Amino acid sequence: MPASRRESDPPGLPQVQFLTVAEVAALMRVSKMTVYRLVHNGELPAVRVGKSFRVPEKAVHDYLQNAYFDAG
């Protein structure tokens, strides 16, 4: 769900919602180690903030959308 724009946001810049590794793991129902592997392998884009990573929410949804495959 996209966040609404605030008056303090610069014009023309999109609003990006970031998730922690733990939030991504809970959303995807996998371990935090799996999320770290996806980030380190470049399969899931992330931004490093200090010693931790933040993943754009849209990137998680895009990854899951593209991860579907036909098993039959």
CHARMM-style PDB file with segment names, atoms N, HN, CA, C and O in Angstrom:
ATOM      1  N   MET     1       0.854  -1.169   0.000  1.00  0.00      PROA
ATOM      2  CA  MET     1       0.000   0.000   0.000  1.00  0.00      PROA
ATOM      3  C   MET     1       0.902   1.235   0.000  1.00  0.00      PROA
ATOM      4  O   MET     1       1.677   1.406   0.941  1.00  0.00      PROA
ATOM      5  N   PRO     2       0.836   2.092  -1.004  1.00  0.00      PROA
ATOM      6  CA  PRO     2       1.723   3.242  -1.064  1.00  0.00      PROA
ATOM      7  C   PRO     2       1.400   4.260   0.021  1.00  0.00      PROA
ATOM      8  O   PRO     2       0.240   4.503   0.354  1.00  0.00      PROA
ATOM      9  N   ALA     3       2.456   4.842   0.556  1.00  0.00      PROA
ATOM     10  HN  ALA     3       3.398   4.645   0.286  1.00  0.00      PROA
ATOM     11  CA  ALA     3       2.276   5.875   1.578  1.00  0.00      PROA
ATOM     12  C   ALA     3       1.874   7.176   0.885  1.00  0.00      PROA
ATOM     13  O   ALA     3       2.245   7.419  -0.264  1.00  0.00      PROA
ATOM     14  N   SER     4       1.126   7.993   1.583  1.00  0.00      PROA
ATOM     15  HN  SER     4       0.825   7.797   2.516  1.00  0.00      PROA
ATOM     16  CA  SER     4       0.709   9.261   0.994  1.00  0.00      PROA
ATOM     17  C   SER     4       1.858  10.262   1.071  1.00  0.00      PROA
ATOM     18  O   SER     4       2.723  10.185   1.943  1.00  0.00      PROA
ATOM     19  N   ARG     5       1.837  11.202   0.132  1.00  0.00      PROA
ATOM     20  HN  ARG     5       1.134  11.265  -0.576  1.00  0.00      PROA
ATOM     21  CA  ARG     5       2.885  12.218   0.124  1.00  0.00      PROA
ATOM     22  C   ARG     5       2.627  13.242   1.227  1.00  0.00      PROA
ATOM     23  O   ARG     5       1.487  13.602   1.521  1.00  0.00      PROA
ATOM     24  N   ARG     6       3.715  13.691   1.819  1.00  0.00      PROA
ATOM     25  HN  ARG     6       4.641  13.399   1.580  1.00  0.00      PROA
ATOM     26  CA  ARG     6       3.627  14.730   2.840  1.00  0.00      PROA
ATOM     27  C   ARG     6       4.042  16.057   2.220  1.00  0.00      PROA
ATOM     28  O   ARG     6       4.744  16.084   1.209  1.00  0.00      PROA
ATOM     29  N   GLU     7       3.612  17.144   2.821  1.00  0.00      PROA
ATOM     30  HN  GLU     7       3.042  17.122   3.643  1.00  0.00      PROA
ATOM     31  CA  GLU     7       3.980  18.470   2.316  1.00  0.00      PROA
ATOM     32  C   GLU     7       5.481  18.687   2.382  1.00  0.00      PROA
ATOM     33  O   GLU     7       6.029  19.428   1.566  1.00  0.00      PROA
ATOM     34  N   SER     8       6.165  18.054   3.342  1.00  0.00      PROA
ATOM     35  HN  SER     8       5.721  17.452   4.005  1.00  0.00      PROA
ATOM     36  CA  SER     8       7.597  18.248   3.508  1.00  0.00      PROA
ATOM     37  C   SER     8       8.425  17.476   2.482  1.00  0.00      PROA
ATOM     38  O   SER     8       9.628  17.707   2.362  1.00  0.00      PROA
ATOM     39  N   ASP     9       7.783  16.549   1.731  1.00  0.00      PROA
ATOM     40  HN  ASP     9       6.805  16.362   1.829  1.00  0.00      PROA
ATOM     41  CA  ASP     9       8.494  15.778   0.718  1.00  0.00      PROA
ATOM     42  C   ASP     9       8.844  16.672  -0.464  1.00  0.00      PROA
ATOM     43  O   ASP     9       8.026  17.487  -0.891  1.00  0.00      PROA
ATOM     44  N   PRO    10      10.071  16.522  -0.999  1.00  0.00      PROA
ATOM     45  CA  PRO    10      10.430  17.317  -2.174  1.00  0.00      PROA
ATOM     46  C   PRO    10       9.554  16.930  -3.366  1.00  0.00      PROA
ATOM     47  O   PRO    10       9.225  15.755  -3.529  1.00  0.00      PROA
ATOM     48  N   PRO    11       9.175  17.893  -4.194  1.00  0.00      PROA
ATOM     49  CA  PRO    11       8.322  17.578  -5.341  1.00  0.00      PROA
ATOM     50  C   PRO    11       9.074  16.707  -6.347  1.00  0.00      PROA
ATOM     51  O   PRO    11      10.273  16.881  -6.566  1.00  0.00      PROA
ATOM     52  N   GLY    12       8.356  15.776  -6.949  1.00  0.00      PROA
ATOM     53  HN  GLY    12       7.382  15.634  -6.772  1.00  0.00      PROA
ATOM     54  CA  GLY    12       8.952  14.943  -7.982  1.00  0.00      PROA
ATOM     55  C   GLY    12       9.638  13.683  -7.483  1.00  0.00      PROA
ATOM     56  O   GLY    12       9.961  12.812  -8.291  1.00  0.00      PROA
ATOM     57  N   LEU    13       9.871  13.553  -6.187  1.00  0.00      PROA
ATOM     58  HN  LEU    13       9.609  14.261  -5.531  1.00  0.00      PROA
ATOM     59  CA  LEU    13      10.516  12.362  -5.661  1.00  0.00      PROA
ATOM     60  C   LEU    13       9.455  11.381  -5.181  1.00  0.00      PROA
ATOM     61  O   LEU    13       8.542  11.761  -4.449  1.00  0.00      PROA
ATOM     62  N   PRO    14       9.573  10.117  -5.593  1.00  0.00      PROA
ATOM     63  CA  PRO    14       8.574   9.133  -5.150  1.00  0.00      PROA
ATOM     64  C   PRO    14       8.755   8.782  -3.678  1.00  0.00      PROA
ATOM     65  O   PRO    14       9.865   8.815  -3.148  1.00  0.00      PROA
ATOM     66  N   GLN    15       7.659   8.449  -3.039  1.00  0.00      PROA
ATOM     67  HN  GLN    15       6.756   8.422  -3.469  1.00  0.00      PROA
ATOM     68  CA  GLN    15       7.689   8.017  -1.641  1.00  0.00      PROA
ATOM     69  C   GLN    15       8.073   6.545  -1.627  1.00  0.00      PROA
ATOM     70  O   GLN    15       7.411   5.730  -2.270  1.00  0.00      PROA
ATOM     71  N   VAL    16       9.134   6.189  -0.901  1.00  0.00      PROA
ATOM     72  HN  VAL    16       9.671   6.850  -0.378  1.00  0.00      PROA
ATOM     73  CA  VAL    16       9.594   4.806  -0.831  1.00  0.00      PROA
ATOM     74  C   VAL    16       9.461   4.321   0.599  1.00  0.00      PROA
ATOM     75  O   VAL    16       9.921   4.978   1.533  1.00  0.00      PROA
ATOM     76  N   GLN    17       8.824   3.159   0.769  1.00  0.00      PROA
ATOM     77  HN  GLN    17       8.450   2.625   0.010  1.00  0.00      PROA
ATOM     78  CA  GLN    17       8.672   2.553   2.091  1.00  0.00      PROA
ATOM     79  C   GLN    17       9.723   1.453   2.208  1.00  0.00      PROA
ATOM     80  O   GLN    17       9.759   0.538   1.386  1.00  0.00      PROA
ATOM     81  N   PHE    18      10.579   1.538   3.229  1.00  0.00      PROA
ATOM     82  HN  PHE    18      10.550   2.282   3.897  1.00  0.00      PROA
ATOM     83  CA  PHE    18      11.623   0.549   3.446  1.00  0.00      PROA
ATOM     84  C   PHE    18      11.230  -0.412   4.559  1.00  0.00      PROA
ATOM     85  O   PHE    18      10.562  -0.031   5.521  1.00  0.00      PROA
ATOM     86  N   LEU    19      11.654  -1.664   4.413  1.00  0.00      PROA
ATOM     87  HN  LEU    19      12.196  -1.973   3.632  1.00  0.00      PROA
ATOM     88  CA  LEU    19      11.406  -2.699   5.408  1.00  0.00      PROA
ATOM     89  C   LEU    19      12.733  -3.208   5.949  1.00  0.00      PROA
ATOM     90  O   LEU    19      13.739  -3.226   5.240  1.00  0.00      PROA
ATOM     91  N   THR    20      12.724  -3.621   7.212  1.00  0.00      PROA
ATOM     92  HN  THR    20      11.906  -3.606   7.787  1.00  0.00      PROA
ATOM     93  CA  THR    20      13.910  -4.253   7.791  1.00  0.00      PROA
ATOM     94  C   THR    20      13.993  -5.688   7.290  1.00  0.00      PROA
ATOM     95  O   THR    20      13.034  -6.213   6.723  1.00  0.00      PROA
ATOM     96  N   VAL    21      15.142  -6.319   7.502  1.00  0.00      PROA
ATOM     97  HN  VAL    21      15.920  -5.893   7.963  1.00  0.00      PROA
ATOM     98  CA  VAL    21      15.312  -7.718   7.114  1.00  0.00      PROA
ATOM     99  C   VAL    21      14.297  -8.592   7.853  1.00  0.00      PROA
ATOM    100  O   VAL    21      13.734  -9.517   7.266  1.00  0.00      PROA
ATOM    101  N   ALA    22      14.063  -8.307   9.126  1.00  0.00      PROA
ATOM    102  HN  ALA    22      14.521  -7.557   9.602  1.00  0.00      PROA
ATOM    103  CA  ALA    22      13.098  -9.087   9.906  1.00  0.00      PROA
ATOM    104  C   ALA    22      11.683  -8.928   9.340  1.00  0.00      PROA
ATOM    105  O   ALA    22      10.930  -9.900   9.281  1.00  0.00      PROA
ATOM    106  N   GLU    23      11.319  -7.717   8.925  1.00  0.00      PROA
ATOM    107  HN  GLU    23      11.931  -6.927   8.973  1.00  0.00      PROA
ATOM    108  CA  GLU    23       9.991  -7.482   8.344  1.00  0.00      PROA
ATOM    109  C   GLU    23       9.843  -8.214   7.011  1.00  0.00      PROA
ATOM    110  O   GLU    23       8.788  -8.777   6.721  1.00  0.00      PROA
ATOM    111  N   VAL    24      10.906  -8.204   6.199  1.00  0.00      PROA
ATOM    112  HN  VAL    24      11.763  -7.746   6.434  1.00  0.00      PROA
ATOM    113  CA  VAL    24      10.873  -8.916   4.920  1.00  0.00      PROA
ATOM    114  C   VAL    24      10.728 -10.414   5.173  1.00  0.00      PROA
ATOM    115  O   VAL    24       9.940 -11.088   4.509  1.00  0.00      PROA
ATOM    116  N   ALA    25      11.491 -10.928   6.133  1.00  0.00      PROA
ATOM    117  HN  ALA    25      12.131 -10.380   6.672  1.00  0.00      PROA
ATOM    118  CA  ALA    25      11.424 -12.361   6.457  1.00  0.00      PROA
ATOM    119  C   ALA    25      10.016 -12.747   6.909  1.00  0.00      PROA
ATOM    120  O   ALA    25       9.505 -13.795   6.513  1.00  0.00      PROA
ATOM    121  N   ALA    26       9.397 -11.924   7.719  1.00  0.00      PROA
ATOM    122  HN  ALA    26       9.812 -11.072   8.040  1.00  0.00      PROA
ATOM    123  CA  ALA    26       8.040 -12.214   8.194  1.00  0.00      PROA
ATOM    124  C   ALA    26       7.046 -12.152   7.036  1.00  0.00      PROA
ATOM    125  O   ALA    26       6.152 -12.993   6.940  1.00  0.00      PROA
ATOM    126  N   LEU    27       7.196 -11.165   6.161  1.00  0.00      PROA
ATOM    127  HN  LEU    27       7.922 -10.482   6.238  1.00  0.00      PROA
ATOM    128  CA  LEU    27       6.298 -11.005   5.018  1.00  0.00      PROA
ATOM    129  C   LEU    27       6.407 -12.194   4.064  1.00  0.00      PROA
ATOM    130  O   LEU    27       5.401 -12.672   3.538  1.00  0.00      PROA
ATOM    131  N   MET    28       7.640 -12.670   3.844  1.00  0.00      PROA
ATOM    132  HN  MET    28       8.457 -12.282   4.270  1.00  0.00      PROA
ATOM    133  CA  MET    28       7.873 -13.779   2.921  1.00  0.00      PROA
ATOM    134  C   MET    28       7.763 -15.150   3.607  1.00  0.00      PROA
ATOM    135  O   MET    28       7.771 -16.187   2.944  1.00  0.00      PROA
ATOM    136  N   ARG    29       7.663 -15.138   4.931  1.00  0.00      PROA
ATOM    137  HN  ARG    29       7.657 -14.295   5.470  1.00  0.00      PROA
ATOM    138  CA  ARG    29       7.598 -16.364   5.729  1.00  0.00      PROA
ATOM    139  C   ARG    29       8.826 -17.253   5.507  1.00  0.00      PROA
ATOM    140  O   ARG    29       8.723 -18.461   5.294  1.00  0.00      PROA
ATOM    141  N   VAL    30      10.012 -16.588   5.569  1.00  0.00      PROA
ATOM    142  HN  VAL    30      10.096 -15.606   5.742  1.00  0.00      PROA
ATOM    143  CA  VAL    30      11.296 -17.277   5.483  1.00  0.00      PROA
ATOM    144  C   VAL    30      12.167 -16.783   6.633  1.00  0.00      PROA
ATOM    145  O   VAL    30      11.773 -15.881   7.372  1.00  0.00      PROA
ATOM    146  N   SER    31      13.342 -17.370   6.782  1.00  0.00      PROA
ATOM    147  HN  SER    31      13.662 -18.102   6.181  1.00  0.00      PROA
ATOM    148  CA  SER    31      14.236 -16.927   7.847  1.00  0.00      PROA
ATOM    149  C   SER    31      14.964 -15.637   7.441  1.00  0.00      PROA
ATOM    150  O   SER    31      15.037 -15.295   6.261  1.00  0.00      PROA
ATOM    151  N   LYS    32      15.494 -14.938   8.435  1.00  0.00      PROA
ATOM    152  HN  LYS    32      15.435 -15.216   9.394  1.00  0.00      PROA
ATOM    153  CA  LYS    32      16.268 -13.735   8.152  1.00  0.00      PROA
ATOM    154  C   LYS    32      17.508 -14.086   7.332  1.00  0.00      PROA
ATOM    155  O   LYS    32      17.932 -13.297   6.488  1.00  0.00      PROA
ATOM    156  N   MET    33      18.092 -15.258   7.570  1.00  0.00      PROA
ATOM    157  HN  MET    33      17.747 -15.899   8.255  1.00  0.00      PROA
ATOM    158  CA  MET    33      19.272 -15.684   6.818  1.00  0.00      PROA
ATOM    159  C   MET    33      18.949 -15.802   5.326  1.00  0.00      PROA
ATOM    160  O   MET    33      19.779 -15.457   4.485  1.00  0.00      PROA
ATOM    161  N   THR    34      17.756 -16.283   4.997  1.00  0.00      PROA
ATOM    162  HN  THR    34      17.082 -16.563   5.681  1.00  0.00      PROA
ATOM    163  CA  THR    34      17.340 -16.377   3.595  1.00  0.00      PROA
ATOM    164  C   THR    34      17.277 -14.993   2.967  1.00  0.00      PROA
ATOM    165  O   THR    34      17.698 -14.807   1.826  1.00  0.00      PROA
ATOM    166  N   VAL    35      16.757 -14.030   3.702  1.00  0.00      PROA
ATOM    167  HN  VAL    35      16.415 -14.181   4.629  1.00  0.00      PROA
ATOM    168  CA  VAL    35      16.681 -12.653   3.192  1.00  0.00      PROA
ATOM    169  C   VAL    35      18.087 -12.104   2.989  1.00  0.00      PROA
ATOM    170  O   VAL    35      18.362 -11.477   1.966  1.00  0.00      PROA
ATOM    171  N   TYR    36      18.987 -12.332   3.955  1.00  0.00      PROA
ATOM    172  HN  TYR    36      18.764 -12.841   4.787  1.00  0.00      PROA
ATOM    173  CA  TYR    36      20.375 -11.876   3.802  1.00  0.00      PROA
ATOM    174  C   TYR    36      21.012 -12.495   2.567  1.00  0.00      PROA
ATOM    175  O   TYR    36      21.738 -11.815   1.842  1.00  0.00      PROA
ATOM    176  N   ARG    37      20.752 -13.782   2.315  1.00  0.00      PROA
ATOM    177  HN  ARG    37      20.162 -14.335   2.904  1.00  0.00      PROA
ATOM    178  CA  ARG    37      21.300 -14.441   1.115  1.00  0.00      PROA
ATOM    179  C   ARG    37      20.775 -13.784  -0.153  1.00  0.00      PROA
ATOM    180  O   ARG    37      21.538 -13.534  -1.086  1.00  0.00      PROA
ATOM    181  N   LEU    38      19.474 -13.503  -0.193  1.00  0.00      PROA
ATOM    182  HN  LEU    38      18.854 -13.706   0.565  1.00  0.00      PROA
ATOM    183  CA  LEU    38      18.890 -12.850  -1.360  1.00  0.00      PROA
ATOM    184  C   LEU    38      19.515 -11.476  -1.596  1.00  0.00      PROA
ATOM    185  O   LEU    38      19.775 -11.095  -2.738  1.00  0.00      PROA
ATOM    186  N   VAL    39      19.753 -10.742  -0.523  1.00  0.00      PROA
ATOM    187  HN  VAL    39      19.543 -11.051   0.404  1.00  0.00      PROA
ATOM    188  CA  VAL    39      20.362  -9.411  -0.628  1.00  0.00      PROA
ATOM    189  C   VAL    39      21.808  -9.535  -1.112  1.00  0.00      PROA
ATOM    190  O   VAL    39      22.215  -8.834  -2.039  1.00  0.00      PROA
ATOM    191  N   HSD    40      22.579 -10.418  -0.491  1.00  0.00      PROA
ATOM    192  HN  HSD    40      22.248 -10.987   0.262  1.00  0.00      PROA
ATOM    193  CA  HSD    40      23.994 -10.555  -0.846  1.00  0.00      PROA
ATOM    194  C   HSD    40      24.184 -11.120  -2.253  1.00  0.00      PROA
ATOM    195  O   HSD    40      25.181 -10.809  -2.905  1.00  0.00      PROA
ATOM    196  N   ASN    41      23.246 -11.947  -2.737  1.00  0.00      PROA
ATOM    197  HN  ASN    41      22.436 -12.200  -2.207  1.00  0.00      PROA
ATOM    198  CA  ASN    41      23.332 -12.495  -4.094  1.00  0.00      PROA
ATOM    199  C   ASN    41      22.825 -11.522  -5.151  1.00  0.00      PROA
ATOM    200  O   ASN    41      22.921 -11.796  -6.347  1.00  0.00      PROA
ATOM    201  N   GLY    42      22.285 -10.388  -4.712  1.00  0.00      PROA
ATOM    202  HN  GLY    42      22.207 -10.166  -3.740  1.00  0.00      PROA
ATOM    203  CA  GLY    42      21.790  -9.393  -5.649  1.00  0.00      PROA
ATOM    204  C   GLY    42      20.395  -9.684  -6.175  1.00  0.00      PROA
ATOM    205  O   GLY    42      19.925  -8.999  -7.083  1.00  0.00      PROA
ATOM    206  N   GLU    43      19.727 -10.686  -5.621  1.00  0.00      PROA
ATOM    207  HN  GLU    43      20.109 -11.243  -4.884  1.00  0.00      PROA
ATOM    208  CA  GLU    43      18.376 -11.030  -6.068  1.00  0.00      PROA
ATOM    209  C   GLU    43      17.322 -10.088  -5.485  1.00  0.00      PROA
ATOM    210  O   GLU    43      16.236  -9.937  -6.045  1.00  0.00      PROA
ATOM    211  N   LEU    44      17.648  -9.463  -4.368  1.00  0.00      PROA
ATOM    212  HN  LEU    44      18.530  -9.585  -3.913  1.00  0.00      PROA
ATOM    213  CA  LEU    44      16.735  -8.535  -3.700  1.00  0.00      PROA
ATOM    214  C   LEU    44      17.515  -7.256  -3.406  1.00  0.00      PROA
ATOM    215  O   LEU    44      18.445  -7.274  -2.600  1.00  0.00      PROA
ATOM    216  N   PRO    45      17.148  -6.148  -4.050  1.00  0.00      PROA
ATOM    217  CA  PRO    45      17.893  -4.902  -3.824  1.00  0.00      PROA
ATOM    218  C   PRO    45      17.697  -4.396  -2.397  1.00  0.00      PROA
ATOM    219  O   PRO    45      16.626  -4.551  -1.809  1.00  0.00      PROA
ATOM    220  N   ALA    46      18.740  -3.795  -1.858  1.00  0.00      PROA
ATOM    221  HN  ALA    46      19.610  -3.669  -2.335  1.00  0.00      PROA
ATOM    222  CA  ALA    46      18.678  -3.270  -0.493  1.00  0.00      PROA
ATOM    223  C   ALA    46      19.635  -2.095  -0.357  1.00  0.00      PROA
ATOM    224  O   ALA    46      20.564  -1.925  -1.148  1.00  0.00      PROA
ATOM    225  N   VAL    47      19.384  -1.299   0.657  1.00  0.00      PROA
ATOM    226  HN  VAL    47      18.630  -1.436   1.300  1.00  0.00      PROA
ATOM    227  CA  VAL    47      20.229  -0.158   0.988  1.00  0.00      PROA
ATOM    228  C   VAL    47      20.857  -0.442   2.344  1.00  0.00      PROA
ATOM    229  O   VAL    47      20.176  -0.878   3.272  1.00  0.00      PROA
ATOM    230  N   ARG    48      22.141  -0.197   2.453  1.00  0.00      PROA
ATOM    231  HN  ARG    48      22.694   0.156   1.698  1.00  0.00      PROA
ATOM    232  CA  ARG    48      22.799  -0.404   3.739  1.00  0.00      PROA
ATOM    233  C   ARG    48      22.696   0.881   4.548  1.00  0.00      PROA
ATOM    234  O   ARG    48      23.068   1.956   4.078  1.00  0.00      PROA
ATOM    235  N   VAL    49      22.189   0.757   5.769  1.00  0.00      PROA
ATOM    236  HN  VAL    49      21.887  -0.116   6.151  1.00  0.00      PROA
ATOM    237  CA  VAL    49      22.069   1.888   6.691  1.00  0.00      PROA
ATOM    238  C   VAL    49      22.837   1.496   7.944  1.00  0.00      PROA
ATOM    239  O   VAL    49      22.368   0.694   8.752  1.00  0.00      PROA
ATOM    240  N   GLY    50      24.014   2.068   8.092  1.00  0.00      PROA
ATOM    241  HN  GLY    50      24.395   2.719   7.435  1.00  0.00      PROA
ATOM    242  CA  GLY    50      24.866   1.652   9.205  1.00  0.00      PROA
ATOM    243  C   GLY    50      25.280   0.207   9.010  1.00  0.00      PROA
ATOM    244  O   GLY    50      25.876  -0.142   7.992  1.00  0.00      PROA
ATOM    245  N   LYS    51      24.965  -0.634   9.984  1.00  0.00      PROA
ATOM    246  HN  LYS    51      24.480  -0.350  10.812  1.00  0.00      PROA
ATOM    247  CA  LYS    51      25.306  -2.054   9.904  1.00  0.00      PROA
ATOM    248  C   LYS    51      24.134  -2.919   9.451  1.00  0.00      PROA
ATOM    249  O   LYS    51      24.260  -4.141   9.374  1.00  0.00      PROA
ATOM    250  N   SER    52      23.005  -2.301   9.155  1.00  0.00      PROA
ATOM    251  HN  SER    52      22.903  -1.308   9.218  1.00  0.00      PROA
ATOM    252  CA  SER    52      21.827  -3.080   8.782  1.00  0.00      PROA
ATOM    253  C   SER    52      21.390  -2.744   7.363  1.00  0.00      PROA
ATOM    254  O   SER    52      21.857  -1.775   6.765  1.00  0.00      PROA
ATOM    255  N   PHE    53      20.490  -3.559   6.838  1.00  0.00      PROA
ATOM    256  HN  PHE    53      20.110  -4.346   7.324  1.00  0.00      PROA
ATOM    257  CA  PHE    53      19.962  -3.369   5.500  1.00  0.00      PROA
ATOM    258  C   PHE    53      18.503  -2.946   5.575  1.00  0.00      PROA
ATOM    259  O   PHE    53      17.781  -3.311   6.502  1.00  0.00      PROA
ATOM    260  N   ARG    54      18.085  -2.169   4.581  1.00  0.00      PROA
ATOM    261  HN  ARG    54      18.672  -1.872   3.827  1.00  0.00      PROA
ATOM    262  CA  ARG    54      16.688  -1.816   4.402  1.00  0.00      PROA
ATOM    263  C   ARG    54      16.324  -2.165   2.966  1.00  0.00      PROA
ATOM    264  O   ARG    54      17.063  -1.863   2.029  1.00  0.00      PROA
ATOM    265  N   VAL    55      15.178  -2.802   2.816  1.00  0.00      PROA
ATOM    266  HN  VAL    55      14.578  -3.047   3.577  1.00  0.00      PROA
ATOM    267  CA  VAL    55      14.730  -3.275   1.509  1.00  0.00      PROA
ATOM    268  C   VAL    55      13.479  -2.499   1.111  1.00  0.00      PROA
ATOM    269  O   VAL    55      12.533  -2.411   1.894  1.00  0.00      PROA
ATOM    270  N   PRO    56      13.462  -1.932  -0.100  1.00  0.00      PROA
ATOM    271  CA  PRO    56      12.243  -1.244  -0.539  1.00  0.00      PROA
ATOM    272  C   PRO    56      11.077  -2.235  -0.615  1.00  0.00      PROA
ATOM    273  O   PRO    56      11.221  -3.336  -1.146  1.00  0.00      PROA
ATOM    274  N   GLU    57       9.929  -1.833  -0.082  1.00  0.00      PROA
ATOM    275  HN  GLU    57       9.812  -0.939   0.349  1.00  0.00      PROA
ATOM    276  CA  GLU    57       8.759  -2.711  -0.051  1.00  0.00      PROA
ATOM    277  C   GLU    57       8.368  -3.162  -1.457  1.00  0.00      PROA
ATOM    278  O   GLU    57       7.996  -4.319  -1.657  1.00  0.00      PROA
ATOM    279  N   LYS    58       8.450  -2.263  -2.424  1.00  0.00      PROA
ATOM    280  HN  LYS    58       8.752  -1.323  -2.262  1.00  0.00      PROA
ATOM    281  CA  LYS    58       8.102  -2.604  -3.806  1.00  0.00      PROA
ATOM    282  C   LYS    58       9.028  -3.696  -4.337  1.00  0.00      PROA
ATOM    283  O   LYS    58       8.586  -4.548  -5.108  1.00  0.00      PROA
ATOM    284  N   ALA    59      10.301  -3.690  -3.944  1.00  0.00      PROA
ATOM    285  HN  ALA    59      10.660  -2.998  -3.318  1.00  0.00      PROA
ATOM    286  CA  ALA    59      11.241  -4.707  -4.405  1.00  0.00      PROA
ATOM    287  C   ALA    59      10.845  -6.092  -3.901  1.00  0.00      PROA
ATOM    288  O   ALA    59      11.011  -7.084  -4.610  1.00  0.00      PROA
ATOM    289  N   VAL    60      10.322  -6.159  -2.682  1.00  0.00      PROA
ATOM    290  HN  VAL    60      10.187  -5.353  -2.106  1.00  0.00      PROA
ATOM    291  CA  VAL    60       9.868  -7.443  -2.132  1.00  0.00      PROA
ATOM    292  C   VAL    60       8.674  -7.946  -2.932  1.00  0.00      PROA
ATOM    293  O   VAL    60       8.627  -9.120  -3.299  1.00  0.00      PROA
ATOM    294  N   HSD    61       7.712  -7.076  -3.206  1.00  0.00      PROA
ATOM    295  HN  HSD    61       7.749  -6.122  -2.908  1.00  0.00      PROA
ATOM    296  CA  HSD    61       6.528  -7.463  -3.966  1.00  0.00      PROA
ATOM    297  C   HSD    61       6.910  -7.863  -5.397  1.00  0.00      PROA
ATOM    298  O   HSD    61       6.367  -8.824  -5.941  1.00  0.00      PROA
ATOM    299  N   ASP    62       7.841  -7.125  -6.001  1.00  0.00      PROA
ATOM    300  HN  ASP    62       8.282  -6.343  -5.559  1.00  0.00      PROA
ATOM    301  CA  ASP    62       8.296  -7.466  -7.354  1.00  0.00      PROA
ATOM    302  C   ASP    62       8.997  -8.819  -7.358  1.00  0.00      PROA
ATOM    303  O   ASP    62       8.777  -9.626  -8.262  1.00  0.00      PROA
ATOM    304  N   TYR    63       9.837  -9.077  -6.359  1.00  0.00      PROA
ATOM    305  HN  TYR    63      10.016  -8.421  -5.625  1.00  0.00      PROA
ATOM    306  CA  TYR    63      10.539 -10.355  -6.274  1.00  0.00      PROA
ATOM    307  C   TYR    63       9.538 -11.505  -6.167  1.00  0.00      PROA
ATOM    308  O   TYR    63       9.664 -12.509  -6.869  1.00  0.00      PROA
ATOM    309  N   LEU    64       8.554 -11.358  -5.297  1.00  0.00      PROA
ATOM    310  HN  LEU    64       8.452 -10.542  -4.728  1.00  0.00      PROA
ATOM    311  CA  LEU    64       7.558 -12.412  -5.119  1.00  0.00      PROA
ATOM    312  C   LEU    64       6.717 -12.609  -6.383  1.00  0.00      PROA
ATOM    313  O   LEU    64       6.384 -13.740  -6.738  1.00  0.00      PROA
ATOM    314  N   GLN    65       6.377 -11.524  -7.053  1.00  0.00      PROA
ATOM    315  HN  GLN    65       6.647 -10.605  -6.765  1.00  0.00      PROA
ATOM    316  CA  GLN    65       5.592 -11.614  -8.282  1.00  0.00      PROA
ATOM    317  C   GLN    65       6.356 -12.384  -9.354  1.00  0.00      PROA
ATOM    318  O   GLN    65       5.763 -13.178 -10.084  1.00  0.00      PROA
ATOM    319  N   ASN    66       7.657 -12.159  -9.454  1.00  0.00      PROA
ATOM    320  HN  ASN    66       8.138 -11.514  -8.861  1.00  0.00      PROA
ATOM    321  CA  ASN    66       8.483 -12.815 -10.471  1.00  0.00      PROA
ATOM    322  C   ASN    66       8.923 -14.211 -10.059  1.00  0.00      PROA
ATOM    323  O   ASN    66       9.466 -14.948 -10.882  1.00  0.00      PROA
ATOM    324  N   ALA    67       8.705 -14.591  -8.809  1.00  0.00      PROA
ATOM    325  HN  ALA    67       8.264 -13.993  -8.140  1.00  0.00      PROA
ATOM    326  CA  ALA    67       9.158 -15.888  -8.316  1.00  0.00      PROA
ATOM    327  C   ALA    67       8.183 -17.016  -8.628  1.00  0.00      PROA
ATOM    328  O   ALA    67       8.523 -18.184  -8.442  1.00  0.00      PROA
ATOM    329  N   TYR    68       6.986 -16.696  -9.094  1.00  0.00      PROA
ATOM    330  HN  TYR    68       6.710 -15.746  -9.245  1.00  0.00      PROA
ATOM    331  CA  TYR    68       6.001 -17.729  -9.407  1.00  0.00      PROA
ATOM    332  C   TYR    68       6.465 -18.536 -10.609  1.00  0.00      PROA
ATOM    333  O   TYR    68       7.032 -17.992 -11.557  1.00  0.00      PROA
ATOM    334  N   PHE    69       6.219 -19.833 -10.559  1.00  0.00      PROA
ATOM    335  HN  PHE    69       5.758 -20.275  -9.789  1.00  0.00      PROA
ATOM    336  CA  PHE    69       6.532 -20.681 -11.704  1.00  0.00      PROA
ATOM    337  C   PHE    69       5.457 -21.755 -11.836  1.00  0.00      PROA
ATOM    338  O   PHE    69       4.770 -22.088 -10.871  1.00  0.00      PROA
ATOM    339  N   ASP    70       5.326 -22.288 -13.043  1.00  0.00      PROA
ATOM    340  HN  ASP    70       5.884 -22.018 -13.827  1.00  0.00      PROA
ATOM    341  CA  ASP    70       4.325 -23.306 -13.329  1.00  0.00      PROA
ATOM    342  C   ASP    70       4.928 -24.678 -13.070  1.00  0.00      PROA
ATOM    343  O   ASP    70       5.834 -25.104 -13.786  1.00  0.00      PROA
ATOM    344  N   ALA    71       4.434 -25.365 -12.059  1.00  0.00      PROA
ATOM    345  HN  ALA    71       3.698 -25.018 -11.478  1.00  0.00      PROA
ATOM    346  CA  ALA    71       4.993 -26.660 -11.677  1.00  0.00      PROA
ATOM    347  C   ALA    71       4.373 -27.812 -12.447  1.00  0.00      PROA
ATOM    348  O   ALA    71       4.766 -28.960 -12.239  1.00  0.00      PROA
ATOM    349  N   GLY    72       3.429 -27.553 -13.319  1.00  0.00      PROA
ATOM    350  HN  GLY    72       3.109 -26.620 -13.489  1.00  0.00      PROA
ATOM    351  CA  GLY    72       2.755 -28.642 -14.009  1.00  0.00      PROA
ATOM    352  C   GLY    72       3.103 -28.642 -15.416  1.00  0.00      PROA
ATOM    353  OT1 GLY    72       2.630 -29.493 -16.169  1.00  0.00      PROA
TER     354      GLY     72
END
